[in-house]
Amino acid sequence: MNTISNEELKFLQGLSKNFPTVQSASTEIINLEAIQLLPKGTEHYVTDIHGEYDTFNHILSNASGSVKRKIDFVFGNRITKAEKNQLATIIYYPNEKLRSLIASGVVNEEWYSITLNRLVEVAKEVTKKYTRSKVRKAMPQEYAFIIDELLNETNPDKQNYYDSIIKSIINLKRSDYFIESICVFIKRMLIDRLHIIGDIYDRGPKAVDVVEKLKEHHSVDIQWGNHDIIWMGAACGNKLDIAEVIRLTARYGSLDTIEDDYGINLMSLVSFALSTYENDPAIPFIPKGTEPENYEDSSVRLMTIIHKAIAIIAFKLEGQLIKRNPQFDMNHRLLLDKVDYDKGTITIEGKTYELLDKEFPTIDPKDPYKLTPEEEFVMDKLKYSFLNSYKMQDHIAFLFAKGSIYLTYNNNLMLHGCIPMKSATEFREFNHKGKMVKGKELCDVLEKTIRNVWLNRNDTENNSNDGDYFWYLWCGPVSPIFGKHRMATYERYLIDDKEQQKEILDIYFKLRNEEPFCEMILNEFGLNNKSARIINGHIPVKVKKGESPILANGRLLVIDGGMSKAYQKTTGIGGYTLIYSSIRMFIVQHEPFSSRQEAIENESDIISKDFMIESHATPILVKDTEVGAELYRQIDDLKMLIKAYNSGLIKEK
């Protein structure tokens, strides 16, 4: 064989441990080449979950309507609609639904036999396009042998054998456990890969449960949203990001995420808030969604003053960060020094506004961005707690491991926000440590910077300001994750003027309905064929105002449909899922989810409708995907290994 480098030889020697003979390497090549000719797996794309775990979990459980579609296909008119609904609900929530059915008295041996057989039929359908090896790997280990036998038994002469397995499961009282296992297996096979296009955190109450659910998934990637980035920065110990995270959870009345789910000690903040703001009405800081009659409720009052205390700290820290990073070009956000604290007014661009709250006992008008000693103490305590929350550190490690600012995969560019634009044909530049970057390079440089901060978060000797880039990604004007000229947080709290509260979108969002513009963006990321697409989240689609998720003749798809309840008044729907199978790509539009309990007890489901984007007469094969490209690389490596064996460079074992 041709001369190979020492590095290649070491690699082949490592590979030989898994394939110690020519025969084993040849067998694997045959297997991989056969896999290349199978239909590609089905991908699901979801975005802007915002802590709405129950809705997200239901969408995963019903595979965005795929479970019902498979049941309809398998059974047609053989079973009633009511039986289909019951079967679907069992697949979604096997434990809870079984308990409900057992309590109602409908479960007996005959019911178990019918249900087990029906579940096996569904399982056969969802595994048809996959290899037996892949299917077996996806099976729950405790029942893998039994499921494998039931799925692959096609000989009519062995029907008694098949029936005997089902009967034994029932007689041994293992039916409930088996049903749970095969339901998990069915749901796993329906979603081959899950893409999350950002914003797992904030607004909703159960972001922690969402992350736990994602950690359980067999194949997932995440494109970070700005609401994820601020939590990632907080987990690195950046004080402004910590203050922002607490401010946001207090604003939406969900501090439980901080205290109970992540075990963050807020006592120092609570004590400070009580001693400083106990008698302050703090009206602008009453948590979102609070009814007026509840303003004086003790728990609401406590949340309100905590909210004000951390918001003022955040405003101060924001000013400090902007001053030490002149390259961020954000001096327009230095607002505390524009306030007349005696009159309770602020002057912006020559116009004076009355503030909605005029009590700022911790702000020194001569040095408004300086924390008081008490505020410094609070932030030191919080930083320690964030850095030492095992669960938070574990979750953010997962986001770094599975996430990125953007991802190109199977001819799609996935990006939560935008590519900042100067004009229709020019990318907007950003000064990163003296170097002007834009487009793809902007994304790459910013991602590399924050990854390095994460890796060195416990390095107390490192005095670099690189951690400030998390906050810039959260709300900076050239952030590809944020995509607005400013985040008008201060104005929305304290100035009653719609013009001052306005947040102007990057011109990307006006241009993205033009096909040539989308092609330019795709070319920047190396996707230069007519079937390539951009997939965005971040800006909810106002369906009730006639907006469509399909833009630029299908070259750009916006799949934020308002999974977060906070946005559903704007969108008029309950979210989207983009599904990309081997034969079609389509968007599923969901109606708002009622509740998990309602779904279990009344077998209700999310009502959804489909919007076709493209279909294929012949299936897209694995060989034409990212997985296929990786398999080609593996095949080439194995062929090199066989040559090394045949030449005697490496000995067979």
N, C-alpha and C positions, 0 to 999 in steps of 0.2 A: 504494500500500500504506500501511498505518498507519505513523505516525511510529516510527522505530526509534532506539535510542541509538547513540552513537558506538562503544560496546563491541560492540554487535550488528553494526554496519556493518563494523568491523574483522574480526570473526569471519567474516562472509559474504565479505569480500574474500579472506581466507585460504582459505576453502572453495572459492572460484572458481578457485584455482590447480589444484585437483584435478579440478574440473568446470567447464571454461571456457565451456560453451555450455548453452543450454536443453536441447538434445538429450542431452548427456552426463549432465546432472542427472536428466533424465526417465528415461533408461535405467537409472540406478542406483536410482531409486525403484522401477521395475518389478522389478528384481532383488531388492531388499530386501523388497518386499511378497510376492514369490514365496517367498523363504526363510522368511518368517513362517509359511507353511503347511506347512513340512516337519516331520517328527517331531523332537523335541528330541534332542540328543546324549546319549550315555551317560556318566554320571558314576560315578567310583569313589572310595570313601572308605576311607582306611587310617589307622591310628593306632599310636602307641607302637612305633616301629620299633627304637629303642634300639640303633642301630649294627649291626643284623643285615642286612648288605647282601645276602648270598647269598639269603636267604629273600625279602627285599623285591624283589630283582631278578627272582627267579623268578615271584613273584606278578604283577609288571608284565609279564613276558615271556609268561606264559600268560593274562594278563588275567583272573586269578582264575577260571580254568576256561573263560573265554569262547572261547578258541581251540579247545579240544576240542569245545565245544558247536557252534561254527560248522562244524567239520570233519564232525561227525556229521550236522548238518542238510544240508550240501551233498552228501555222498557216500552217506549211508544205508548200504545193504548192497552198494554198488558196489565198495568196497574192504574189505580185511580189517582187523581190529582192530590187527594188527601194523603194517600200512601206515599206519593213522591215527596210531598212536603215533610212528612214524618221522617222518611229516609234521609232527606237532605239535612234536616235538623240534627239527626243522630250523627251524621258525618261532621257537622260543624261543632257540636258540643256533646260528644258521646257520654261523658260522665254525668253531666247535669241532666241531659234528656233521658238517659236510662233511669236515673233516680226518680224523675217525674213520672215516667211511664210505669215503673214498678209500683210507685205509690198509688197510681190510679187503677191498678189492678188489671191492666191489659197484657202484661207480660206473662207468658207461660212457655212450655217447651215448643209448642207449635210456632209461637211468635218468634222465638229465638231461631228456630230452623229456617223460617221464611226470611227473616232479617239477615242472618248470616249468609244465606245463599245469594240474596240480593246484593249485599256488600261485596261479595266475591265477584259477581258479574260486573259491578262498577269498577272494581280494581282491575279486572281483566282489560276493560276498555281503556283505562287511563295509562296502562303500561304497554299497550300494543306497539308503540313506535320505538321502544327502548330495548337494548340488549338484555338478555337474561342476567348477565353479569351486573349491569348497572341496576336493574330492578332488585336483584338480590342484595346488593350493597345498601339500598335504600330501605330495606325491610327492618322493622324493629327486631332486634336480635332474639328476644325471648320467644317470638313466634315465626321466625324467618323460615324454618323448615316447613311448618304447616302451611304458611301463606304460599310458599314456593310450590308446594305440592298441589294446592287448590287452584292456583293460577295456571298451572301448566298441565293439568289433567284434561286431556281432550279425547281420550279413548273411551267410547261408549261401553266397552266391555268392562271398564274399571269403575263404572258408576257406583257400584256397591262400596268400593274402596273410598270413593269421594264422600258418599253418604255416611260412611262409618266415621270419617274424620269429624264431620259436622256433629254427628250424634255423640261422639266422645267428648267434644268440647262442651256440649250441653250437659252431659251426664256428670262430668268432672267439675261442674260449676265454674267453668272458666270462660263462659260466654261473654260476660261483661268486660273482662280483661282483653279477650280476643277482639271484641268489637272496638274497643278503644285503640288497640294496636293497628287494626286494619284501616280505621278511619284516619289515624295519623299518617299512615302510609299513603292512602289515597290523596290526601291533601298535599303531601310532599311531592308526589309524582305529577301533580297538576301545575306546579310552579317550579320549573327547572332552575330558573335564576330570578332573583328579586333585585330590582334597582330602586333605591330610595334617592329621590332628587332633592334632598335637603329639608331642613326645618323639622327636626324631630322634637325639639324643645319649645317651651314657653306656651302661654295661653291656656292650654288644657292641663288637667291635673295629674296625668299619669305618664309623663315622658319616661320615667324610670322603667315602667312596665313595658313600654314600647321598645326600649333598648334591650331589655331582657328577652323579649320575643325575637328581636333581630339576632341576638346572640345564639338563639336556638336554631336559626334557619341554616340549612345546609349549604346555601350558595347565595351570598348577598354582597352588594357593593353600595356605597353611600357617597353621594356628592354633597359636600357640606353646604348648608344654608347659613345665612348670617346669624340665625338664632342658635345654630349649633356652635359656630365659631366662638361666640361670646362665652359659652359654657366651657369650651376647650381652653380658652385663655384663662378663665377662672381656675380651672383645674391645674394650670401651670403656676398658679399663685399670683397672677397679675391683679393688683388691687382694684384698678378701675373696672376690670371685667367682673371681678367678684361683686363689686357694688352694683354693676348693671344687672347681673343675674338676680341678685336679691331684690333690686328695684322692680324688675319685671315680674317676679313671682309674687311680690307684695301687691303690685298693681292689679294682678288678676286673682288675688286672694288665694294663691296656691303655695304658700310658704311650707306646706307639708312636704312638698318635693324636696326642699332644702333640709328641713329638720328631721322628718321621719324617714324619708326614703334614703337620703344620703348621710344622715347622722351628723349634720353640720350644727355646731353649737352656736346658737344665736343669742345666748344669754347676755353677752356684753352689749350687743346692739339693742336688745330689749330694755336693759337697764338704762342705757344712754338715752333712748327714745323717751322713756318714762320721765327721766329727770329733766329732760330738755324741752319736751313738747307736750307734756301731759295735759296742759290746759289750753293747748293750741287747737282751734277748730280744724285747721289744715284741710279745708273743704276740697281743694283740687287734688288731694292725695287719697280721698276715699276710694277704696278698691272698685274697679270696673264692675258693672252689673249690680251694684248694691242699690236696693230700693230706698227711697228717701225716708220711709218710716223706720228703717233699720240703721240710720246713720249713728244713733247714739247707743246702739248695742255694744256691749263691752268688748266683744271680740272684734267687731268692726273698728271701734275706736283704737284698739291696740294695733291692729293691722295698719290703720291710717297713719298713726304717728311713727310706726316703724318705717312705713313707706316714705314719709317725709324725711325722716332722719337719714335714710340711705340715699334718697334722691339728692339731697343737698351735698352729701359727701361725694356722690358721683359727679355732680356738676363741678365741684372743686377739682377733683382728680382729673376730669376731662380737660379743664383749663391747663393744669400742670403738664399733661401729656402733649397737648397742642403746642405749648411753649417750648418744650424740649425737642419737638420734631418739626422744625420749620419746613422741612421738605414735604410734609403732609399738606401744606398750603390750606390750613383750616382755621386761620385766624378769625374768620367770620363767625366761628362758633364760640369765640371768647365773649360771653355775654354778662358774666357777673360783674365785670368792671364797667358795664354800661348802665348799671342800676343806680338810681338816686334813692338810697335806703331811708332817708328822712321823709321823702315824699311818697315812697312806694311806687315809683315809676321806672320805666326803662326806655332808653332812647336808642333806636336802631335806624341807621341810615337817615338820620335827621328827623325821624318821626318818633314822638313820645307816646308810650302806652301805659295805662294804669295796670299794675300787677293784680292778679286775682288773689294772691296771698302776699302779705306785707311783713310777716313775722319771720325774721331770719336771725335768731339770737347767736348763731355760731359763725356768722360771716362778719369779718372785719372789713369795712369799706375801704380801708387803706391797703389791704392785702387780701382780697376776696377769695383767692384760690388756695389759701393756706388752711390746712386742717388744724383744728384745735387739738391740744394734747389728748383730750378725751376721744376725739374722732380717730386720731392716730392709734390709740390703744385698741379701739374697736376693730380697726382694719388689720392691725397686727394679729389680733386673736382670730379674726375670720380667715386670714391667709393661712395661719397654722392649721385651722380646722379643714379648709379646703384641700390643702396639700396632704393631710393625713386621713382623709375619708377614703377608706379602702374601696368602697363601692364606686364612688365617683371616679377615682383613679382607674379602676378597672373598666368602667364604661367609656371613659375618654380614650383609654388605650385601644379599646375596640374601635372607636370612631377613627382613630389614626390608622389602625391596621387595615380597616375595610374602606376607608374614605379617601377622598381627594377633592380638589377644587373642581375638576372636570374629569370626564372619562370618555374615551372613544371606544366603542364596543359594538361589534356587528354592524358597522356602517352608520352608527348613531353617535352624535356628540351630546353627551348629557352634562348639563350645566344648570345650577340652580337659578342664577341671576342673568348675567349678560356678559358681553365683551364691551367694555366702555369705548364709546366712539366720540371722535372729535367732529366728524362729518360723515356723510354717507359712504365715503371711500377711505377715510383715515381713522385709524385706531387712536384713541386717546392715550397720551404718554403719562408715565408716572416716574418720579425721581426716586429710584431705590438706591440709596447710599451713593449718590453721585452718578449713577448710570440711568439713562432714560430707557424704560422698557414699556412694551405695549403688546396687545394681542395675546397670543399663546405664551410668549416669553413672560409677560406680566403675571399670568396665572402660575407658571412654573416657578418663577423667582419668589413670589409670595408664599407658595406652598412649601418650598424648600426652607424658607426663613422660619416659618412657624413650626415645621417639623423639628428643626434644630433646637428651637426653644423647648419643645416638649421633651426631647431627649436629654436636655441639660437643665431641666426645671429645678433640680435639687442642688445645682452648683451655686453655692452661696458666694463664691469668689467672682462669678461672672456678673459684671455690672452693666452688661449690654442692654440697650433699650429695645432689642428685637421683639420682646414680648408685647410692645406697643402695637405691633402689626396685627395682632388679633383684633384689637379694638378698631384699627383702621379697616380691616376686612368687614367688621360689623357695620360700620356706618360711614366709611370714607368715600369721597366723591369719585374716586377711580377704582373702587373695589368691584371686582367682577361678581362678587357674591351679593352686594348691596344694590348697586345700580341706580342710585338717586344722587342728586346734587348735595343733599344734606338730610340728616335726621333731625327734625324739628322737635326734639323732646322737650326742651325748656319752654318753647312757645306753646306747645300743646297743654302743658301743665298750667302756665302762668299768664298767658296773653290771650285775651278773648278777641282774636282777629283772624279770620279764615285765611287771609292772604299771608300772614306771618306763619301760620301753621302748615302752609302748603309745602309738600315735598315733591319736587319736580323730577320725573324719571329721566334717566339717560336717553339720548335720542335713539339708542339701540331699539327701544321699545316701540318707537314710531316706525323705524325702518324695517323691522323684522317681518312685516307683512309683504315685503317685496322679495320675489324669488332670487333676483341677481344679488341682492344684499346677503341673503342666507347662503348662497353659493360662495360668496367671498369669505364669510366666516368659516364655512366648512373647509374651504381650501386652506385657510390658515392652520387648520388642525389636520391637514393631510387627507381629508375626505373629499375627493374630487370627482365623484360619479353621480349620476342623476338620481340614484335611489337613496343617497345619504340624507340624513335629517338631523335637525337640532331638537332636543327635548328640554324644555324649560319648566320650572315651577315659579315660585316667588310671588308673582302678580296674579291674584285670583281672576278667573274668567267670569265676567258679569253676564251669566247666561240669561238672567231675566231682563237684561237690557239688549239682548240679541247678539252678544259677543259669541264667537266660536273658538274652540280650542285648536282648530286647524287653520293655520296661516300659511301664506306664501305658496299656495297651490300644494299644500301638504309637506312643504320642506321644513316647516317648523311647527312643533306641537307644544301647546301650553297645557299642562295637566294639573294645575292647581284649580280645583273646582270647589274648594271650601270644605275640606274634611273637618277643619276647625269650626266649631259652632260659632266662634266669634265672627266668622266671615260669611256665614250662610245667609244672612240678611242681604248681603251684597251680591252673592252669587246666585242665590235662589235654588241651589242644589246642595248635595252632600259630598261632592268629591268626584274624582275621575280615577280610573285605572287604564293605562295603556297596555294592551296585550299584543305580543309579537310571537306568533306561532310559526310553524314551518309553511303554512299555506296562506296566512293572512295577518295583517296588522289592523287593529281596530281599537277605538277608545270606548270604554264603558263608562257611562254617566250614571252616578248613583244618587238616589234620593236620600235625604237625611235619615240616619239610623235612629230608631226609637230607643231600644235598650236591649242589653243582653238577656235580661229576664223575660222581656216581651218575646224575643226571638225563641227562647227555649219553651216557654209555657204555651204560647199561641202559634208557634211555628211560623212566625212572621219573618220576613226577609227584607233586605234592602232591595227596593224596586230599582231596576237598572234598565238602561237601553243602550244599544250599541251604535257606534258611528264608524262605518268602514273607511279605512284609509287606503289599503291596497289588498289585493288577493292574488294568488299565484295558481296557475293551472297545474304546475308540478311543484312538489314541496322543495323548499330550501333545504339543502343537505348540510350535514355537519361539516363537510369538507369546505364549505363556503363561509364558515364562521370563524370567530376568534378561537373557539375550541379546536376547530379543524386545523388552524394554523399551528397551534401548539402540538397537535397530534402529528402533523408533518415533521415538526422539529424532532419529536420523539422517535419517529420512524427513521429519520436521517441518522440520529445518534445510534440507534440499534444497528443500522446497516454498517456504520463505522465500527461498532463493536464486533460484528461478525467478521469484518475484514481483519480486525486485530487478532481475532481467534485464528482465522485461516492462515494468517502470515506468521503466527507464532509469537507475535508481540505480546499477547496476553494468553495465558494458558487456561483452558477450560477446567472447571472444578468438578 
